[in-house]
Amino acid sequence: MLVNAPAAAHYVIDPARVDLAEEFRRNPKGPHSAELMKVLHRMRWSGEGGRFVLITLDPGRRWMLGRLPGARGVPVETFANRIYADINEAEWDVFRIRWQAITGRELPA
């Protein structure tokens, strides 16, 4: 379980720690190591690079990439060219986008 530590959203992600990305790719739903949980907390709450989300198109079958707006009442930006039939691949794509936004380094697809 992730503990809400105020400093966790400011955790510095070491771009050389691709082992953490590999851990996530192997098991996106967890359980995760303490180090990976800090990385995920930073990715999900810092908002760097935009807050990417998955939008359910067909429950349990299809998802689309979206980005939350910076203000209430503004529609979610959707990416019609990023539709997934596998939730694990969708989660991995969001992880990769967030990793690059924060570290400046791209992870392989």
N, CA and C atoms as a LAMMPS dump frame, in Angstrom:
ITEM: TIMESTEP
0
ITEM: NUMBER OF ATOMS
327
ITEM: BOX BOUNDS ff ff ff
-5.0000000000000000e+02 5.0000000000000000e+02
-5.0000000000000000e+02 5.0000000000000000e+02
-5.0000000000000000e+02 5.0000000000000000e+02
ITEM: ATOMS id mol type element x y z
1 1 1 N 0.84 -1.183 0
2 1 2 C 0 0 0
3 1 3 C 0.88 1.239 0
4 2 1 N 0.494 2.215 -0.8
5 2 2 C 1.257 3.443 -0.898
6 2 3 C 0.897 4.359 0.254
7 3 1 N 1.903 4.84 0.942
8 3 2 C 1.698 5.774 2.04
9 3 3 C 1.779 7.181 1.467
10 4 1 N 0.867 8.041 1.846
11 4 2 C 0.867 9.413 1.364
12 4 3 C 1.897 10.241 2.106
13 5 1 N 3.089 10.253 1.604
14 5 2 C 4.154 11.056 2.181
15 5 3 C 4.31 12.304 1.322
16 6 1 N 4.22 13.485 1.918
17 6 2 C 4.292 14.718 1.12
18 6 3 C 5.533 14.794 0.24
19 7 1 N 6.652 14.27 0.699
20 7 2 C 7.885 14.348 -0.078
21 7 3 C 7.901 13.374 -1.252
22 8 1 N 7.027 12.377 -1.25
23 8 2 C 7.041 11.355 -2.296
24 8 3 C 6.756 11.937 -3.675
25 9 1 N 5.93 12.973 -3.755
26 9 2 C 5.621 13.584 -5.049
27 9 3 C 6.81 14.38 -5.582
28 10 1 N 7.849 14.561 -4.759
29 10 2 C 9.053 15.269 -5.177
30 10 3 C 10.243 14.329 -5.28
31 11 1 N 9.979 13.044 -5.188
32 11 2 C 11.016 12.026 -5.259
33 11 3 C 11.768 12.147 -6.586
34 12 1 N 13.08 12.131 -6.531
35 12 2 C 13.89 12.242 -7.738
36 12 3 C 14.034 10.858 -8.37
37 13 1 N 13.573 10.749 -9.599
38 13 2 C 13.658 9.475 -10.319
39 13 3 C 14.99 9.433 -11.06
40 14 1 N 15.767 8.411 -10.771
41 14 2 C 17.051 8.209 -11.436
42 14 3 C 16.778 7.546 -12.782
43 15 1 N 17.041 8.237 -13.91
44 15 2 C 16.745 7.663 -15.222
45 15 3 C 17.543 6.393 -15.529
46 16 1 N 18.607 6.15 -14.79
47 16 2 C 19.399 4.939 -14.994
48 16 3 C 18.748 3.713 -14.359
49 17 1 N 17.734 3.931 -13.52
50 17 2 C 17.073 2.817 -12.817
51 17 3 C 16.008 2.165 -13.686
52 18 1 N 16.418 1.711 -14.872
53 18 2 C 15.473 1.042 -15.766
54 18 3 C 14.987 -0.273 -15.172
55 19 1 N 15.676 -0.763 -14.136
56 19 2 C 15.201 -1.966 -13.455
57 19 3 C 13.82 -1.73 -12.848
58 20 1 N 13.552 -0.5 -12.427
59 20 2 C 12.234 -0.176 -11.868
60 20 3 C 11.174 -0.183 -12.966
61 21 1 N 11.541 0.311 -14.143
62 21 2 C 10.613 0.267 -15.283
63 21 3 C 10.336 -1.183 -15.674
64 22 1 N 11.375 -2.005 -15.656
65 22 2 C 11.195 -3.421 -15.992
66 22 3 C 10.313 -4.122 -14.959
67 23 1 N 10.47 -3.754 -13.69
68 23 2 C 9.613 -4.319 -12.632
69 23 3 C 8.153 -3.969 -12.898
70 24 1 N 7.899 -2.714 -13.268
71 24 2 C 6.529 -2.299 -13.56
72 24 3 C 5.988 -3.046 -14.773
73 25 1 N 6.801 -3.165 -15.806
74 25 2 C 6.34 -3.829 -17.029
75 25 3 C 5.962 -5.283 -16.765
76 26 1 N 6.744 -5.961 -15.92
77 26 2 C 6.443 -7.364 -15.593
78 26 3 C 5.149 -7.507 -14.812
79 27 1 N 4.848 -6.524 -13.976
80 27 2 C 3.688 -6.639 -13.093
81 27 3 C 3.077 -5.258 -12.821
82 28 1 N 2.335 -4.697 -13.793
83 28 2 C 1.802 -3.349 -13.623
84 28 3 C 0.826 -3.196 -12.453
85 29 1 N 0.165 -4.256 -12.07
86 29 2 C -0.815 -4.162 -10.98
87 29 3 C -0.198 -4.386 -9.599
88 30 1 N 1.078 -4.758 -9.549
89 30 2 C 1.734 -4.951 -8.256
90 30 3 C 1.645 -6.384 -7.801
91 31 1 N 2.167 -6.676 -6.638
92 31 2 C 2.753 -5.722 -5.693
93 31 3 C 4.081 -5.165 -6.22
94 32 1 N 4.386 -3.942 -5.761
95 32 2 C 5.587 -3.251 -6.194
96 32 3 C 6.554 -3.066 -5.033
97 33 1 N 7.829 -2.963 -5.382
98 33 2 C 8.855 -2.673 -4.382
99 33 3 C 8.638 -1.256 -3.842
100 34 1 N 9.227 -0.978 -2.696
101 34 2 C 9.099 0.357 -2.086
102 34 3 C 9.64 1.431 -3.018
103 35 1 N 10.728 1.133 -3.703
104 35 2 C 11.333 2.109 -4.615
105 35 3 C 10.409 2.401 -5.798
106 36 1 N 9.807 1.36 -6.37
107 36 2 C 8.885 1.561 -7.483
108 36 3 C 7.639 2.303 -7.02
109 37 1 N 7.166 2.056 -5.831
110 37 2 C 5.992 2.783 -5.324
111 37 3 C 6.282 4.284 -5.239
112 38 1 N 7.497 4.658 -4.87
113 38 2 C 7.864 6.08 -4.823
114 38 3 C 7.852 6.673 -6.227
115 39 1 N 8.369 5.917 -7.195
116 39 2 C 8.375 6.373 -8.585
117 39 3 C 6.936 6.564 -9.082
118 40 1 N 6.071 5.585 -8.822
119 40 2 C 4.678 5.677 -9.269
120 40 3 C 3.953 6.842 -8.611
121 41 1 N 4.214 7.06 -7.338
122 41 2 C 3.584 8.189 -6.648
123 41 3 C 4.008 9.503 -7.3
124 42 1 N 5.268 9.643 -7.591
125 42 2 C 5.767 10.856 -8.254
126 42 3 C 5.102 11.019 -9.609
127 43 1 N 5.033 9.933 -10.367
128 43 2 C 4.442 10.004 -11.698
129 43 3 C 2.967 10.39 -11.65
130 44 1 N 2.257 9.838 -10.704
131 44 2 C 0.804 10.044 -10.653
132 44 3 C 0.391 11.372 -10.048
133 45 1 N 1.214 11.952 -9.184
134 45 2 C 0.791 13.141 -8.458
135 45 3 C 1.57 14.403 -8.774
136 46 1 N 2.711 14.309 -9.435
137 46 2 C 3.485 15.52 -9.692
138 46 3 C 2.867 16.354 -10.818
139 47 1 N 2.235 15.695 -11.77
140 47 2 C 1.596 16.415 -12.875
141 47 3 C 2.563 16.867 -13.958
142 48 1 N 3.837 16.507 -13.846
143 48 2 C 4.809 16.91 -14.857
144 48 3 C 4.47 16.282 -16.198
145 49 1 N 4.499 17.094 -17.243
146 49 2 C 4.213 16.584 -18.579
147 49 3 C 2.738 16.349 -18.837
148 50 1 N 1.888 16.742 -17.931
149 50 2 C 0.453 16.511 -18.072
150 50 3 C 0.038 15.26 -17.336
151 51 1 N -1.19 15.209 -16.925
152 51 2 C -1.696 14.052 -16.169
153 51 3 C -2.384 13.101 -17.13
154 52 1 N -1.631 12.106 -17.567
155 52 2 C -2.161 11.122 -18.513
156 52 3 C -2.99 10.077 -17.791
157 53 1 N -4.072 9.677 -18.437
158 53 2 C -5.013 8.709 -17.872
159 53 3 C -5.467 7.763 -18.968
160 54 1 N -6.085 6.676 -18.542
161 54 2 C -6.709 5.759 -19.488
162 54 3 C -8.221 5.924 -19.396
163 55 1 N -8.848 6.063 -20.535
164 55 2 C -10.295 6.227 -20.622
165 55 3 C -10.882 4.907 -21.11
166 56 1 N -11.837 4.378 -20.376
167 56 2 C -12.457 3.118 -20.766
168 56 3 C -13.438 3.37 -21.916
169 57 1 N -13.229 2.661 -23.005
170 57 2 C -14.138 2.739 -24.153
171 57 3 C -15.143 1.599 -24.11
172 58 1 N -14.647 0.418 -23.779
173 58 2 C -15.468 -0.788 -23.692
174 58 3 C -14.962 -1.523 -22.446
175 59 1 N -15.715 -1.518 -21.346
176 59 2 C -15.217 -2.061 -20.078
177 59 3 C -14.554 -3.433 -20.205
178 60 1 N -13.301 -3.483 -19.748
179 60 2 C -12.544 -4.718 -19.766
180 60 3 C -11.988 -5.113 -21.119
181 61 1 N -12.198 -4.268 -22.149
182 61 2 C -11.79 -4.651 -23.506
183 61 3 C -10.979 -3.603 -24.253
184 62 1 N -11.338 -2.316 -24.107
185 62 2 C -10.663 -1.267 -24.887
186 62 3 C -10.523 0.002 -24.06
187 63 1 N -9.343 0.638 -24.219
188 63 2 C -9.031 1.871 -23.508
189 63 3 C -8.38 2.844 -24.479
190 64 1 N -8.507 4.146 -24.174
191 64 2 C -7.886 5.186 -24.975
192 64 3 C -7.071 6.086 -24.048
193 65 1 N -5.952 6.571 -24.565
194 65 2 C -5.119 7.489 -23.813
195 65 3 C -5.795 8.851 -23.748
196 66 1 N -5.74 9.465 -22.577
197 66 2 C -6.27 10.804 -22.396
198 66 3 C -5.335 11.614 -21.515
199 67 1 N -5.538 12.94 -21.513
200 67 2 C -4.763 13.818 -20.642
201 67 3 C -5.739 14.758 -19.944
202 68 1 N -5.658 14.788 -18.629
203 68 2 C -6.547 15.645 -17.851
204 68 3 C -6.199 17.104 -18.085
205 69 1 N -7.206 17.968 -18.155
206 69 2 C -6.942 19.398 -18.346
207 69 3 C -6.43 20.026 -17.055
208 70 1 N -5.897 21.209 -17.19
209 70 2 C -5.379 21.923 -16.024
210 70 3 C -6.46 22.621 -15.216
211 71 1 N -7.683 22.679 -15.737
212 71 2 C -8.76 23.384 -15.046
213 71 3 C -10.048 22.573 -15.115
214 72 1 N -10.883 22.746 -14.113
215 72 2 C -12.187 22.075 -14.1
216 72 3 C -13.071 22.628 -15.208
217 73 1 N -13.934 21.755 -15.731
218 73 2 C -14.88 22.173 -16.756
219 73 3 C -14.328 22.107 -18.168
220 74 1 N -13.037 21.863 -18.301
221 74 2 C -12.416 21.741 -19.62
222 74 3 C -12.414 20.256 -19.982
223 75 1 N -12.769 19.911 -21.202
224 75 2 C -12.811 18.487 -21.581
225 75 3 C -11.441 17.817 -21.503
226 76 1 N -11.465 16.535 -21.25
227 76 2 C -10.254 15.723 -21.25
228 76 3 C -9.764 15.636 -22.695
229 77 1 N -8.457 15.833 -22.897
230 77 2 C -7.877 15.681 -24.227
231 77 3 C -7.756 14.183 -24.506
232 78 1 N -8.22 13.75 -25.667
233 78 2 C -8.157 12.329 -26.009
234 78 3 C -7.225 12.132 -27.198
235 79 1 N -6.672 10.938 -27.283
236 79 2 C -5.744 10.575 -28.348
237 79 3 C -6.32 9.364 -29.077
238 80 1 N -7.096 9.635 -30.111
239 80 2 C -7.796 8.577 -30.838
240 80 3 C -6.838 7.593 -31.515
241 81 1 N -5.573 7.999 -31.688
242 81 2 C -4.591 7.103 -32.293
243 81 3 C -3.907 6.216 -31.252
244 82 1 N -4.309 6.325 -29.985
245 82 2 C -3.727 5.507 -28.916
246 82 3 C -4.841 4.728 -28.236
247 83 1 N -5.306 3.67 -28.892
248 83 2 C -6.356 2.804 -28.355
249 83 3 C -5.722 1.439 -28.086
250 84 1 N -6.072 0.863 -26.949
251 84 2 C -5.443 -0.378 -26.483
252 84 3 C -6.497 -1.465 -26.264
253 85 1 N -6.13 -2.689 -26.594
254 85 2 C -6.983 -3.841 -26.33
255 85 3 C -6.451 -4.657 -25.154
256 86 1 N -5.289 -4.287 -24.632
257 86 2 C -4.651 -4.981 -23.511
258 86 3 C -4.346 -3.957 -22.427
259 87 1 N -4.939 -4.107 -21.263
260 87 2 C -4.766 -3.128 -20.188
261 87 3 C -3.313 -3.029 -19.738
262 88 1 N -2.587 -4.134 -19.752
263 88 2 C -1.182 -4.088 -19.343
264 88 3 C -0.345 -3.263 -20.32
265 89 1 N -0.618 -3.383 -21.61
266 89 2 C 0.094 -2.565 -22.6
267 89 3 C -0.294 -1.092 -22.452
268 90 1 N -1.554 -0.839 -22.135
269 90 2 C -2.001 0.532 -21.923
270 90 3 C -1.293 1.151 -20.718
271 91 1 N -1.23 0.404 -19.619
272 91 2 C -0.547 0.895 -18.412
273 91 3 C 0.936 1.132 -18.696
274 92 1 N 1.558 0.245 -19.453
275 92 2 C 2.969 0.393 -19.795
276 92 3 C 3.189 1.651 -20.634
277 93 1 N 2.3 1.933 -21.583
278 93 2 C 2.443 3.122 -22.416
279 93 3 C 2.351 4.389 -21.566
280 94 1 N 1.405 4.44 -20.643
281 94 2 C 1.279 5.595 -19.755
282 94 3 C 2.535 5.732 -18.892
283 95 1 N 3.051 4.626 -18.379
284 95 2 C 4.276 4.648 -17.586
285 95 3 C 5.421 5.249 -18.408
286 96 1 N 5.564 4.793 -19.655
287 96 2 C 6.632 5.294 -20.527
288 96 3 C 6.501 6.789 -20.779
289 97 1 N 5.292 7.271 -21.001
290 97 2 C 5.056 8.695 -21.25
291 97 3 C 5.455 9.506 -20.017
292 98 1 N 5.02 9.047 -18.854
293 98 2 C 5.337 9.753 -17.613
294 98 3 C 6.836 9.716 -17.325
295 99 1 N 7.47 8.558 -17.56
296 99 2 C 8.918 8.417 -17.329
297 99 3 C 9.684 9.438 -18.166
298 100 1 N 9.345 9.532 -19.451
299 100 2 C 10.04 10.465 -20.329
300 100 3 C 9.786 11.91 -19.909
301 101 1 N 8.573 12.238 -19.512
302 101 2 C 8.254 13.608 -19.095
303 101 3 C 9.081 14.021 -17.885
304 102 1 N 9.309 13.092 -16.965
305 102 2 C 10.016 13.426 -15.731
306 102 3 C 11.524 13.301 -15.87
307 103 1 N 11.985 12.252 -16.551
308 103 2 C 13.43 12.009 -16.612
309 103 3 C 14.083 12.585 -17.87
310 104 1 N 13.28 12.815 -18.904
311 104 2 C 13.848 13.27 -20.172
312 104 3 C 14.404 12.132 -21.006
313 105 1 N 14.255 10.904 -20.53
314 105 2 C 14.771 9.741 -21.264
315 105 3 C 13.619 8.834 -21.677
316 106 1 N 13.734 8.325 -22.895
317 106 2 C 12.687 7.45 -23.437
318 106 3 C 12.962 5.998 -23.087
319 107 1 N 11.9 5.287 -22.734
320 107 2 C 11.993 3.845 -22.498
321 107 3 C 11.555 3.137 -23.778
322 108 1 N 12.138 1.971 -24.081
323 108 2 C 11.703 1.257 -25.282
324 108 3 C 10.273 0.758 -25.164
325 109 1 N 9.591 0.693 -26.29
326 109 2 C 8.221 0.182 -26.305
327 109 3 C 8.265 -1.285 -25.996
